[in-house]
Amino acid sequence: MRLTYKNFLLFGLISSSLIFGACSSKKVSKSTPGEAPGAAAGDQTGTETGSNNTLEDETDPVNSNDKVAVLSASVGLLNFRQVAATYQSLTGVTLSNAAVLAEYNKQITSLPNDAAPAAISASKVSAATKLAAQYCDILATTPALLAARMPNFTVTAVPTDSTAYAKTLLNGFYGAEHLLQGPRATDISSVAATVDALKGMTGATGPGVFMATCAGLLASAEFFLY
C-alpha cells in the first residue's frame, strides 16, 4: 500500500531539528558577474612622475557587524527550480512524477526565488520540506530507487539501531564524507537523536520514521543552501 506524506509522524519535529543541523562548511566565493576573480579595478597614470601605476583590485568591504552581509558573502539560497533539481538528484525521483509535480505546483509560490540568505522564512522552509516529503514518499515506495540509493535498506520496520539507521541515510544522500562537509559523526549523532525521538512516539511506524527523517534531511541546510 502506498504511503502518504500527509500522514507521516510529526513532520515538523524533524524539519525544525535538522534544517540547520546538518549544514556543511562549504564556502562560495563572490565576484562581479562577467569579471574574473581578482581582476584589476582599473589603471591610473601618475601625472607627476609620468609612470604608470596600476591600482590594486578594490572590493567593497563587508561590515563585520552586519551579520546578513557577512552571511551573504559566503552562502545563498537555492531557488525553486534548484530545490526540485536537487531533490531529483538525491532520490532519483523525477519532477514528471504526477504526485511530485502536483506538490511542486502547490508549493512553488512559497519556495525561494531570491538567493539572499535574508530571504529565508518559515514558509519557505515549510514549502521545501513538504516538497521533500513527496519525493521521499515516492522513493520509499519504489524499490528500485530505494535500493539504488540505500542498498539492503528497509523502511517497513521501526529501526532498532538509530545510529546505524542515521548513518545509512546520511551516506545515501550525502555520499562519502569529504573535507567540504562538516564532521559526519556530528550529523550522525544529530539525526540518530531525532530518530530516537520519533521511535519513542506513540504509534511510531517504520514508514513514519523514514518519511520524517528523509524529509528533514532533504530540506536541511546541506541541500537548501549553496
N, CA, C and O of each residue as an XYZ file, in Angstrom:
904
protein
N       0.848     -1.197      0.000
C       0.000      0.000      0.000
C       0.884      1.248      0.000
O       1.861      1.315      0.745
N       0.556      2.200     -0.804
C       1.362      3.395     -0.952
C       1.289      4.259      0.304
O       0.228      4.427      0.903
N       2.462      4.811      0.690
C       2.494      5.724      1.821
C       1.854      7.046      1.412
O       1.726      7.334      0.222
N       1.468      7.816      2.353
C       1.007      9.170      2.036
C       1.761     10.142      2.922
O       1.753     10.004      4.145
N       2.412     11.123      2.318
C       3.252     12.035      3.087
C       2.432     12.844      4.077
O       2.980     13.373      5.044
N       1.126     12.948      3.853
C       0.299     13.757      4.743
C       0.140     13.115      6.118
O      -0.216     13.784      7.088
N       0.410     11.805      6.192
C       0.161     11.111      7.456
C       1.421     10.675      8.185
O       1.334      9.961      9.184
N       2.595     11.089      7.709
C       3.766     10.596      8.416
C       3.990     11.356      9.715
O       3.490     12.466      9.893
N       4.761     10.734     10.635
C       4.883     11.222     12.007
C       5.561     12.578     12.158
O       6.677     12.787     11.682
N       4.880     13.477     12.818
C       5.396     14.770     13.218
C       6.481     15.331     12.326
O       7.639     15.484     12.713
N       6.066     15.620     11.162
C       6.872     16.229     10.132
C       7.615     17.463     10.642
O       8.776     17.669     10.287
N       6.971     18.278     11.460
C       7.597     19.499     11.953
C       8.754     19.243     12.885
O       9.703     20.026     12.918
N       8.701     18.157     13.651
C       9.756     17.854     14.607
C      11.081     17.660     13.903
O      12.091     18.253     14.283
N      11.074     16.825     12.871
C      12.329     16.529     12.200
C      12.831     17.722     11.394
O      14.031     17.997     11.363
N      11.908     18.431     10.741
C      12.356     19.548      9.905
C      12.961     20.659     10.740
O      13.964     21.255     10.347
N      12.355     20.947     11.905
C      12.875     22.020     12.745
C      14.202     21.651     13.373
O      15.037     22.526     13.600
N      14.417     20.372     13.661
C      15.651     19.968     14.320
C      16.815     19.815     13.355
O      17.974     19.882     13.763
N      16.513     19.607     12.065
C      17.590     19.342     11.107
C      17.858     20.466     10.121
O      18.892     20.443      9.454
N      16.979     21.443      9.999
C      17.115     22.393      8.902
C      18.469     23.074      8.880
O      19.010     23.317      7.801
N      19.036     23.389     10.040
C      20.389     23.908     10.047
C      21.316     23.027     10.872
O      22.422     23.443     11.215
N      20.883     21.829     11.189
C      21.716     20.929     11.978
C      22.684     20.131     11.155
O      23.679     19.630     11.679
N      22.411     19.999      9.852
C      23.291     19.191      9.012
C      23.932     20.048      7.935
O      24.089     19.614      6.793
N      24.299     21.262      8.302
C      24.863     22.200      7.329
C      26.335     21.927      7.103
O      27.085     21.695      8.051
N      26.750     21.954      5.843
C      28.154     21.738      5.520
C      28.938     23.016      5.745
O      28.368     24.084      5.967
N      30.258     22.887      5.684
C      31.124     24.047      5.866
C      31.628     24.583      4.547
O      32.590     25.350      4.527
N      31.004     24.202      3.441
C      31.467     24.658      2.139
C      31.212     26.150      1.973
O      30.221     26.675      2.480
N      32.101     26.827      1.269
C      32.001     28.265      1.053
C      31.970     28.549     -0.436
O      32.470     27.764     -1.242
N      31.374     29.691     -0.796
C      31.292     30.101     -2.190
C      31.936     31.458     -2.331
O      31.617     32.377     -1.577
N      32.845     31.601     -3.293
C      33.498     32.878     -3.489
C      32.558     33.850     -4.163
O      31.617     33.447     -4.846
N      32.814     35.129     -3.972
C      31.945     36.154     -4.532
C      32.744     37.047     -5.470
O      33.792     37.559     -5.077
N      32.278     37.249     -6.699
C      32.948     38.123     -7.633
C      31.912     38.813     -8.492
O      30.754     38.398     -8.533
N      32.325     39.868     -9.182
C      31.402     40.594    -10.038
C      31.056     39.756    -11.250
O      31.969     39.235    -11.890
N      29.765     39.592    -11.612
C      29.382     38.782    -12.770
C      30.107     39.236    -14.028
O      30.186     40.428    -14.326
N      30.641     38.249    -14.766
C      31.317     38.548    -16.015
C      32.744     39.019    -15.824
O      33.410     39.379    -16.795
N      33.225     39.023    -14.594
C      34.555     39.509    -14.312
C      35.336     38.429    -13.600
O      34.830     37.814    -12.661
N      36.560     38.188    -14.031
C      37.371     37.149    -13.401
C      37.724     37.559    -11.995
O      38.039     38.726    -11.759
N      37.680     36.625    -11.038
C      38.043     36.965     -9.661
C      39.451     37.530     -9.623
O      40.362     36.987    -10.248
N      39.628     38.617     -8.892
C      40.950     39.191     -8.755
C      41.304     40.153     -9.867
O      42.428     40.653     -9.877
N      40.400     40.452    -10.825
C      40.697     41.373    -11.914
C      40.910     42.770    -11.371
O      40.278     43.162    -10.390
N      41.807     43.532    -12.008
C      42.107     44.884    -11.541
C      40.917     45.797    -11.760
O      40.196     45.657    -12.748
N      40.708     46.726    -10.852
C      39.578     47.642    -10.966
C      39.815     48.664    -12.068
O      38.854     49.181    -12.636
N      41.078     48.970    -12.386
C      41.369     49.941    -13.438
C      42.795     50.416    -13.335
O      43.481     50.137    -12.352
N      43.260     51.154    -14.374
C      44.617     51.674    -14.367
C      44.561     53.187    -14.282
O      43.671     53.822    -14.846
N      45.536     53.764    -13.560
C      45.588     55.213    -13.425
C      47.009     55.664    -13.677
O      47.937     55.099    -13.099
N      47.213     56.666    -14.523
C      48.543     57.169    -14.841
C      48.933     58.277    -13.877
O      48.160     59.207    -13.648
N      50.152     58.178    -13.302
C      50.616     59.214    -12.390
C      51.074     60.431    -13.183
O      51.999     60.311    -13.985
N      50.471     61.581    -12.992
C      50.770     62.764    -13.792
C      52.070     63.443    -13.376
O      52.713     64.096    -14.197
N      52.463     63.299    -12.120
C      53.653     63.993    -11.660
C      54.922     63.258    -12.054
O      55.907     63.896    -12.426
N      54.924     61.922    -11.982
C      56.129     61.164    -12.262
C      56.173     60.658    -13.678
O      57.247     60.319    -14.174
N      55.022     60.593    -14.356
C      54.983     60.099    -15.712
C      54.992     58.592    -15.790
O      55.027     58.048    -16.894
N      54.963     57.895    -14.675
C      54.968     56.434    -14.670
C      53.557     55.915    -14.550
O      52.661     56.621    -14.088
N      53.359     54.665    -14.970
C      52.050     54.038    -14.877
C      51.954     53.274    -13.564
O      52.790     52.419    -13.274
N      50.950     53.579    -12.786
C      50.740     52.896    -11.512
C      49.409     52.178    -11.562
O      48.364     52.827    -11.613
N      49.419     50.856    -11.549
C      48.195     50.065    -11.593
C      47.590     49.965    -10.207
O      48.252     49.541     -9.260
N      46.343     50.352    -10.092
C      45.662     50.252     -8.801
C      45.347     48.803     -8.494
O      45.009     48.026     -9.386
N      45.457     48.452     -7.244
C      45.102     47.106     -6.833
C      43.596     46.939     -6.858
O      42.848     47.906     -6.707
N      43.157     45.704     -7.050
C      41.726     45.413     -7.082
C      41.084     45.859     -5.779
O      41.565     45.544     -4.690
N      39.996     46.594     -5.911
C      39.291     47.072     -4.731
C      37.911     46.443     -4.664
O      37.205     46.386     -5.671
N      37.527     45.978     -3.510
C      36.204     45.401     -3.303
C      35.546     46.126     -2.133
O      36.215     46.619     -1.224
N      34.253     46.172     -2.181
C      33.530     46.811     -1.085
C      33.714     46.004      0.179
O      33.413     44.811      0.197
N      34.203     46.626      1.238
C      34.395     45.879      2.488
C      33.065     45.456      3.079
O      32.067     46.169      2.975
N      33.065     44.295      3.697
C      31.863     43.802      4.356
C      31.915     44.191      5.823
O      32.874     43.874      6.526
N      30.894     44.870      6.271
C      30.819     45.275      7.665
C      30.702     44.032      8.539
O      29.704     43.315      8.472
N      31.705     43.780      9.345
C      31.707     42.573     10.162
C      30.581     42.549     11.184
O      30.254     41.495     11.729
N      29.986     43.711     11.445
C      28.868     43.769     12.380
C      27.525     43.514     11.711
O      26.511     43.332     12.384
N      27.527     43.502     10.384
C      26.302     43.230      9.626
C      26.249     41.732      9.326
O      26.835     41.267      8.349
N      25.554     40.997     10.158
C      25.546     39.541     10.038
C      24.953     39.069      8.718
O      25.404     38.073      8.152
N      23.937     39.786      8.222
C      23.325     39.411      6.947
C      24.319     39.580      5.812
O      24.415     38.720      4.937
N      25.069     40.694      5.817
C      26.057     40.947      4.770
C      27.173     39.912      4.810
O      27.622     39.430      3.770
N      27.614     39.576      6.010
C      28.672     38.575      6.155
C      28.200     37.228      5.627
O      28.938     36.540      4.922
N      26.979     36.855      5.966
C      26.427     35.584      5.507
C      26.243     35.589      3.994
O      26.526     34.590      3.333
N      25.770     36.707      3.439
C      25.511     36.804      2.005
C      26.788     36.665      1.186
O      26.742     36.242      0.031
N      27.921     37.018      1.774
C      29.190     36.925      1.073
C      29.653     35.482      0.942
O      30.550     35.190      0.150
N      29.058     34.580      1.704
C      29.516     33.194      1.717
C      28.509     32.187      1.182
O      28.901     31.198      0.563
N      27.219     32.418      1.406
C      26.208     31.431      1.031
C      24.990     32.088      0.396
O      24.816     33.304      0.470
N      24.155     31.271     -0.227
C      22.901     31.747     -0.797
C      21.864     30.647     -0.748
O      22.185     29.498     -0.445
N      20.615     30.993     -1.045
C      19.526     30.025     -1.065
C      19.346     29.457     -2.471
O      19.507     30.174     -3.458
N      19.017     28.189     -2.559
C      18.629     27.616     -3.840
C      17.248     28.154     -4.212
O      16.403     28.339     -3.337
N      17.011     28.407     -5.500
C      15.671     28.826     -5.895
C      14.785     27.610     -6.122
O      15.239     26.474     -5.981
N      13.533     27.839     -6.469
C      12.558     26.747     -6.563
C      12.963     25.694     -7.592
O      12.738     24.505     -7.368
N      13.553     26.102     -8.709
C      13.987     25.133     -9.717
C      15.157     24.305     -9.195
O      15.211     23.092     -9.397
N      16.088     24.968     -8.525
C      17.264     24.277     -7.998
C      16.902     23.308     -6.890
O      17.491     22.233     -6.780
N      15.929     23.688     -6.063
C      15.474     22.792     -4.992
C      14.922     21.496     -5.589
O      15.275     20.404     -5.146
N      14.048     21.624     -6.602
C      13.463     20.446     -7.235
C      14.534     19.596     -7.920
O      14.496     18.368     -7.844
N      15.483     20.245     -8.583
C      16.557     19.512     -9.263
C      17.440     18.778     -8.259
O      17.902     17.667     -8.522
N      17.669     19.404     -7.113
C      18.474     18.768     -6.066
C      17.762     17.541     -5.511
O      18.379     16.491     -5.327
N      16.471     17.670     -5.246
C      15.714     16.534     -4.722
C      15.684     15.385     -5.734
O      15.758     14.216     -5.356
N      15.576     15.723     -7.006
C      15.576     14.686     -8.039
C      16.919     13.971     -8.071
O      16.971     12.747     -8.186
N      18.006     14.730     -7.969
C      19.340     14.134     -7.978
C      19.556     13.226     -6.775
O      20.193     12.179     -6.893
N      19.035     13.617     -5.631
C      19.245     12.852     -4.398
C      18.417     11.577     -4.341
O      18.874     10.560     -3.820
N      17.213     11.628     -4.868
C      16.295     10.490     -4.726
C      16.131      9.660     -5.995
O      15.756      8.490     -5.924
N      16.407     10.250     -7.144
C      16.160      9.559     -8.410
C      14.728      9.720     -8.879
O      14.371      9.244     -9.957
N      13.903     10.386     -8.085
C      12.501     10.629     -8.438
C      12.440     11.875     -9.319
O      12.992     12.914     -8.957
N      11.784     11.783    -10.458
C      11.746     12.917    -11.377
C      10.563     13.834    -11.109
O       9.554     13.427    -10.532
N      10.712     15.069    -11.538
C       9.642     16.043    -11.366
C       8.426     15.694    -12.207
O       7.328     16.188    -11.949
N       8.612     14.846    -13.211
C       7.492     14.444    -14.061
C       6.541     13.476    -13.357
O       5.440     13.219    -13.844
N       6.970     12.937    -12.201
C       6.080     12.084    -11.419
C       4.840     12.893    -11.055
O       4.965     14.012    -10.556
N       3.665     12.362    -11.291
C       2.422     13.118    -11.117
C       2.265     13.689     -9.710
O       1.903     14.854     -9.548
N       2.539     12.868     -8.690
C       2.359     13.329     -7.310
C       3.369     14.416     -6.959
O       3.034     15.396     -6.294
N       4.600     14.236     -7.410
C       5.646     15.218     -7.137
C       5.340     16.533     -7.854
O       5.456     17.607     -7.263
N       4.950     16.448     -9.123
C       4.648     17.646     -9.890
C       3.478     18.416     -9.273
O       3.491     19.646     -9.235
N       2.472     17.691     -8.792
C       1.321     18.337     -8.163
C       1.756     19.089     -6.907
O       1.307     20.210     -6.669
N       2.624     18.482     -6.108
C       3.103     19.136     -4.886
C       3.998     20.323     -5.237
O       3.934     21.361     -4.579
N       4.819     20.179     -6.255
C       5.690     21.264     -6.700
C       4.859     22.484     -7.108
O       5.149     23.611     -6.708
N       3.833     22.238     -7.902
C       2.962     23.333     -8.329
C       2.229     23.965     -7.156
O       1.945     25.163     -7.158
N       1.927     23.153     -6.162
C       1.236     23.651     -4.973
C       2.148     24.543     -4.130
O       1.695     25.528     -3.548
N       3.435     24.193     -4.068
C       4.366     24.894     -3.192
C       5.201     25.956     -3.896
O       5.921     26.704     -3.235
N       5.122     26.037     -5.210
C       6.063     26.864     -5.964
C       6.067     28.329     -5.552
O       7.125     28.958     -5.549
N       4.927     28.883     -5.208
C       4.893     30.297     -4.833
C       5.520     30.555     -3.462
O       5.852     31.693     -3.131
N       5.678     29.503     -2.675
C       6.279     29.648     -1.350
C       7.750     29.267     -1.327
O       8.453     29.573     -0.364
N       8.228     28.598     -2.380
C       9.629     28.210     -2.451
C      10.488     29.434     -2.764
O       9.984     30.405     -3.329
N      11.779     29.408     -2.406
C      12.637     30.585     -2.606
C      12.764     30.989     -4.074
O      12.840     30.138     -4.960
N      12.786     32.295     -4.314
C      13.103     32.812     -5.645
C      14.169     33.892     -5.549
O      14.480     34.554     -6.539
N      14.723     34.070     -4.366
C      15.763     35.063     -4.102
C      16.909     34.360     -3.394
O      16.700     33.690     -2.383
N      18.115     34.509     -3.917
C      19.271     33.797     -3.362
C      19.759     34.373     -2.040
O      20.509     33.712     -1.322
N      19.348     35.587     -1.707
C      19.837     36.227     -0.481
C      19.444     35.434      0.762
O      18.269     35.110      0.935
N      20.408     35.115      1.633
C      20.077     34.384      2.870
C      19.004     35.074      3.694
O      18.241     34.414      4.398
N      18.939     36.399      3.612
C      17.930     37.136      4.380
C      16.523     36.818      3.923
O      15.557     37.127      4.620
N      16.395     36.193      2.737
C      15.073     35.861      2.209
C      14.501     34.600      2.839
O      13.354     34.243      2.570
N      15.278     33.926      3.668
C      14.800     32.703      4.309
C      13.618     33.032      5.218
O      13.590     34.079      5.864
N      12.661     32.139      5.259
C      11.497     32.337      6.121
C      10.925     30.981      6.479
O      11.239     29.973      5.847
N      10.085     30.968      7.497
C       9.468     29.717      7.925
C       8.627     29.112      6.803
O       8.588     27.892      6.643
N       7.956     29.962      6.029
C       7.105     29.449      4.962
C       7.924     28.802      3.847
O       7.492     27.816      3.250
N       9.104     29.353      3.566
C       9.967     28.766      2.539
C      10.511     27.417      2.988
O      10.542     26.463      2.211
N      10.938     27.344      4.234
C      11.440     26.085      4.776
C      10.327     25.043      4.797
O      10.549     23.880      4.462
N       9.135     25.464      5.192
C       7.990     24.559      5.235
C       7.660     24.030      3.845
O       7.397     22.839      3.678
N       7.674     24.917      2.842
C       7.366     24.502      1.471
C       8.404     23.520      0.951
O       8.065     22.527      0.307
N       9.682     23.807      1.237
C      10.753     22.915      0.796
C      10.635     21.549      1.455
O      10.900     20.526      0.824
N      10.238     21.533      2.724
C      10.115     20.269      3.453
C       8.915     19.465      2.975
O       8.984     18.239      2.890
N       7.819     20.142      2.664
C       6.643     19.448      2.135
C       6.947     18.826      0.774
O       6.531     17.704      0.486
N       7.677     19.567     -0.058
C       8.065     19.016     -1.360
C       9.016     17.842     -1.171
O       8.910     16.834     -1.870
N       9.946     17.972     -0.227
C      10.878     16.890      0.070
C      10.133     15.633      0.506
O      10.501     14.521      0.128
N       9.085     15.817      1.302
C       8.302     14.677      1.783
C       7.673     13.911      0.629
O       7.576     12.685      0.677
N       7.247     14.620     -0.403
C       6.637     13.947     -1.540
C       7.680     13.133     -2.318
O       7.402     12.022     -2.770
N       8.874     13.696     -2.465
C       9.968     12.942     -3.092
C      10.303     11.702     -2.261
O      10.540     10.625     -2.807
N      10.320     11.865     -0.933
C      10.627     10.745     -0.038
C       9.551      9.670     -0.124
O       9.853      8.480     -0.039
N       8.304     10.080     -0.290
C       7.196      9.134     -0.414
C       7.396      8.228     -1.617
O       7.258      7.009     -1.517
N       7.727      8.835     -2.769
C       7.928      8.051     -3.984
C       9.179      7.183     -3.849
O       9.186      6.030     -4.280
N      10.231      7.735     -3.252
C      11.452      6.959     -3.032
C      11.165      5.731     -2.179
O      11.617      4.632     -2.502
N      10.417      5.908     -1.089
C      10.141      4.819     -0.156
C       9.298      3.712     -0.766
O       9.376      2.560     -0.340
N       8.495      4.057     -1.757
C       7.577      3.076     -2.336
C       7.989      2.621     -3.729
O       7.208      1.995     -4.445
N       9.220      2.941     -4.105
C       9.767      2.483     -5.386
C      11.027      1.685     -5.082
O      12.105      2.267     -4.964
N      10.917      0.358     -4.953
C      12.044     -0.480     -4.531
C      13.335     -0.254     -5.310
O      14.413     -0.229     -4.716
N      13.246     -0.090     -6.613
C      14.454      0.074     -7.428
C      15.202      1.350     -7.062
O      16.431      1.349     -6.985
N      14.465      2.441     -6.835
C      15.102      3.706     -6.468
C      15.708      3.630     -5.072
O      16.814      4.119     -4.839
N      14.984      3.019     -4.155
C      15.477      2.896     -2.778
C      16.729      2.031     -2.728
O      17.683      2.354     -2.021
N      16.726      0.933     -3.476
C      17.878      0.033     -3.490
C      19.095      0.708     -4.109
O      20.226      0.466     -3.687
N      18.865      1.557     -5.112
C      19.974      2.247     -5.763
C      20.622      3.253     -4.832
O      21.837      3.449     -4.863
N      19.803      3.895     -3.998
C      20.312      4.909     -3.082
C      20.821      4.304     -1.785
O      21.844      4.737     -1.255
N      20.104      3.292     -1.265
C      20.455      2.679      0.021
C      20.289      1.172     -0.068
O      19.254      0.650      0.347
N      21.261      0.464     -0.590
C      21.180     -0.989     -0.752
C      20.872     -1.709      0.566
O      21.405     -1.351      1.617
N      20.015     -2.717      0.497
C      19.666     -3.559      1.654
C      19.018     -2.761      2.787
O      19.104     -3.149      3.952
N      18.377     -1.660      2.445
C      17.721     -0.831      3.446
C      16.214     -1.054      3.377
O      15.645     -1.181      2.292
N      15.575     -1.100      4.541
C      14.128     -1.282      4.565
C      13.455     -0.148      5.327
O      14.000      0.369      6.302
N      12.268      0.230      4.872
C      11.530      1.300      5.557
C      10.300      0.753      6.278
O       9.550      1.512      6.892
N      10.096     -0.538      6.207
C       8.852     -1.107      6.743
C       8.839     -1.268      8.255
O       7.773     -1.250      8.870
N      10.018     -1.426      8.863
C      10.078     -1.662     10.306
C      10.706     -0.483     11.030
O      11.557      0.213     10.477
N      10.285     -0.264     12.268
C      10.905      0.775     13.098
C      12.356      0.380     13.330
O      12.608     -0.745     13.761
N      13.313      1.250     13.066
C      14.735      0.883     13.217
C      15.094      0.553     14.659
O      14.644      1.214     15.595
N      15.901     -0.468     14.818
C      16.347     -0.844     16.161
C      17.626     -0.124     16.553
O      17.837      0.179     17.727
N      18.480      0.149     15.573
C      19.751      0.837     15.808
C      19.680      2.220     15.148
O      19.870      2.350     13.938
N      19.410      3.226     15.939
C      19.220      4.572     15.391
C      20.490      5.138     14.770
O      20.429      5.861     13.776
N      21.631      4.813     15.350
C      22.894      5.320     14.824
C      23.191      4.729     13.453
O      23.572      5.454     12.533
N      23.019      3.421     13.311
C      23.253      2.773     12.020
C      22.253      3.272     10.986
O      22.594      3.459      9.818
N      21.034      3.481     11.417
C      19.974      3.975     10.536
C      20.324      5.372     10.029
O      20.219      5.661      8.837
N      20.742      6.233     10.958
C      21.121      7.598     10.587
C      22.308      7.596      9.639
O      22.342      8.367      8.679
N      23.271      6.742      9.901
C      24.464      6.663      9.053
C      24.102      6.232      7.640
O      24.641      6.765      6.671
N      23.195      5.272      7.517
C      22.774      4.793      6.199
C      22.112      5.907      5.398
O      22.410      6.092      4.219
N      21.216      6.645      6.039
C      20.539      7.733      5.338
C      21.511      8.847      4.946
O      21.459      9.358      3.827
N      22.380      9.214      5.856
C      23.338     10.279      5.566
C      24.300      9.882      4.454
O      24.583     10.675      3.556
N      24.800      8.653      4.517
C      25.693      8.181      3.455
C      24.961      8.096      2.117
O      25.536      8.370      1.063
N      23.679      7.710      2.175
C      22.907      7.583      0.950
C      22.667      8.913      0.272
O      22.716      9.003     -0.955
N      22.407      9.945      1.053
C      22.126     11.261      0.488
C      23.367     12.140      0.337
O      23.496     12.869     -0.646
N      24.275     12.073      1.301
C      25.455     12.934      1.268
C      26.606     12.311      0.483
O      27.491     13.030      0.018
N      26.612     10.980      0.326
C      27.750     10.318     -0.290
C      28.876     10.172      0.712
O      28.692     10.383      1.911
N      30.051      9.804      0.204
C      31.197      9.609      1.085
C      31.582     10.926      1.753
O      31.482     11.993      1.147
N      32.018     10.842      2.994
C      32.421     12.035      3.727
C      33.627     12.683      3.048
O      34.550     11.993      2.615
N      33.610     14.032      2.958
C      34.757     14.723      2.375
C      34.983     16.052      3.096
O      34.187     16.451      3.946
N      36.063     16.722      2.751
C      36.513     17.885      3.502
C      35.605     19.096      3.388
O      35.669     19.989      4.233
N      34.756     19.151      2.359
C      33.884     20.302      2.181
C      32.626     20.217      3.042
O      31.815     21.143      3.056
N      32.468     19.117      3.751
C      31.319     18.950      4.627
C      31.746     19.089      6.082
O      32.930     19.030      6.413
N      30.757     19.275      6.932
C      31.028     19.255      8.350
C      31.314     17.823      8.790
O      31.129     16.895      8.004
N      31.758     17.626     10.023
C      32.059     16.283     10.516
C      30.853     15.351     10.403
O      29.782     15.662     10.924
N      31.016     14.225      9.738
C      29.901     13.288      9.551
C      29.417     12.743     10.893
O      28.221     12.516     11.074
N      30.340     12.530     11.837
C      29.949     11.979     13.136
C      28.954     12.897     13.849
O      28.054     12.421     14.541
N      29.117     14.210     13.680
C      28.200     15.172     14.293
C      26.808     15.042     13.688
O      25.806     15.051     14.403
N      26.757     14.921     12.362
C      25.474     14.767     11.684
C      24.792     13.462     12.070
O      23.579     13.424     12.279
N      25.579     12.389     12.162
C      25.020     11.087     12.539
C      24.396     11.170     13.925
O      23.294     10.671     14.150
N      25.101     11.798     14.839
C      24.594     11.929     16.210
C      23.295     12.732     16.236
O      22.356     12.368     16.944
N      23.236     13.826     15.466
C      22.047     14.681     15.434
C      20.847     13.934     14.857
O      19.748     13.984     15.409
N      21.072     13.242     13.740
C      19.974     12.517     13.099
C      19.527     11.337     13.966
O      18.330     11.076     14.085
N      20.474     10.627     14.567
C      20.137      9.484     15.422
C      19.276      9.923     16.604
O      18.351      9.214     16.998
N      19.581     11.094     17.168
C      18.798     11.603     18.293
C      17.353     11.878     17.864
O      16.414     11.642     18.624
N      17.191     12.376     16.649
C      15.846     12.644     16.146
C      15.108     11.345     15.860
O      13.910     11.237     16.121
N      15.818     10.365     15.326
C      15.212      9.047     15.073
C      14.739      8.448     16.394
O      13.651      7.875     16.465
N      15.554      8.580     17.441
C      15.161      8.073     18.757
C      13.874      8.754     19.236
O      12.987      8.107     19.793
N      13.790     10.069     19.010
C      12.597     10.814     19.434
C      11.366     10.331     18.674
O      10.291     10.183     19.255
N      11.523     10.085     17.376
C      10.402      9.603     16.563
C       9.994      8.194     16.981
O       8.803      7.888     17.050
N      10.968      7.340     17.259
C      10.679      5.967     17.684
C       9.924      5.932     19.005
O       9.118      5.035     19.251
N      10.196      6.924     19.854
C       9.575      6.944     21.175
C       8.151      7.458     21.186
O       7.506      7.473     22.234
N       7.656      7.875     20.047
C       6.297      8.410     19.986
C       5.272      7.294     19.880
O       5.530      6.254     19.274
N       4.130      7.513     20.464
C       3.053      6.532     20.407
C       2.630      6.299     18.959
O       2.387      7.247     18.211
N       2.547      5.044     18.581
C       2.118      4.716     17.234
C       3.194      4.844     16.181
O       2.890      4.865     14.988
N       4.460      4.931     16.600
C       5.556      5.053     15.647
C       5.594      3.860     14.692
O       5.403      2.717     15.109
N       5.840      4.129     13.419
C       5.945      3.072     12.413
C       7.221      3.273     11.602
O       7.774      4.372     11.562
N       7.679      2.208     10.959
C       8.858      2.300     10.111
C       8.703      3.334      9.014
O       9.573      4.188      8.849
N       7.603      3.277      8.251
C       7.400      4.277      7.198
C       7.350      5.705      7.741
O       7.865      6.632      7.116
N       6.726      5.873      8.910
C       6.629      7.203      9.506
C       7.991      7.763      9.880
O       8.288      8.927      9.613
N       8.818      6.927     10.501
C      10.160      7.355     10.896
C      10.982      7.708      9.658
O      11.687      8.717      9.639
N      10.888      6.877      8.635
C      11.650      7.154      7.406
C      11.195      8.450      6.755
O      12.019      9.280      6.372
N       9.895      8.624      6.631
C       9.372      9.808      5.949
C       9.809     11.085      6.649
O      10.238     12.036      5.994
N       9.706     11.116      7.968
C      10.089     12.308      8.718
C      11.582     12.572      8.607
O      12.003     13.707      8.388
N      12.378     11.525      8.760
C      13.828     11.692      8.698
C      14.288     12.077      7.301
O      15.116     12.975      7.142
N      13.761     11.410      6.302
C      14.114     11.694      4.912
C      13.764     13.127      4.538
O      14.592     13.837      3.967
N      12.551     13.558      4.852
C      12.124     14.914      4.507
C      12.966     15.960      5.224
O      13.326     16.981      4.638
N      13.279     15.708      6.489
C      14.107     16.644      7.239
C      15.501     16.766      6.666
O      16.061     17.861      6.605
N      16.067     15.637      6.242
C      17.411     15.666      5.661
C      17.439     16.404      4.329
O      18.321     17.230      4.094
N      16.482     16.110      3.457
C      16.471     16.765      2.158
C      16.282     18.277      2.290
O      16.810     19.041      1.482
N      15.541     18.705      3.289
C      15.284     20.131      3.482
C      16.292     20.784      4.419
O      16.107     21.935      4.812
N      17.355     20.069      4.786
C      18.359     20.633      5.685
C      19.249     21.612      4.928
O      19.211     21.670      3.699
N      20.038     22.369      5.654
C      20.867     23.407      5.052
C      21.876     22.856      4.062
O      22.278     23.555      3.133
N      22.290     21.607      4.251
C      23.237     20.983      3.326
C      22.737     21.055      1.887
O      23.527     21.230      0.960
N      21.430     20.922      1.702
C      20.857     20.904      0.355
C      20.004     22.121      0.047
O      19.516     22.262     -1.075
N      19.816     23.001      1.020
C      18.959     24.164      0.837
C      19.795     25.413      0.508
O      19.302     26.388     -0.060
N      21.075     25.343      0.887
C      21.989     26.459      0.660
C      23.080     26.067     -0.327
O      23.342     24.881     -0.527
N      23.709     27.049     -0.939
C      24.880     26.772     -1.781
C      26.032     27.677     -1.348
O      27.118     27.613     -1.923
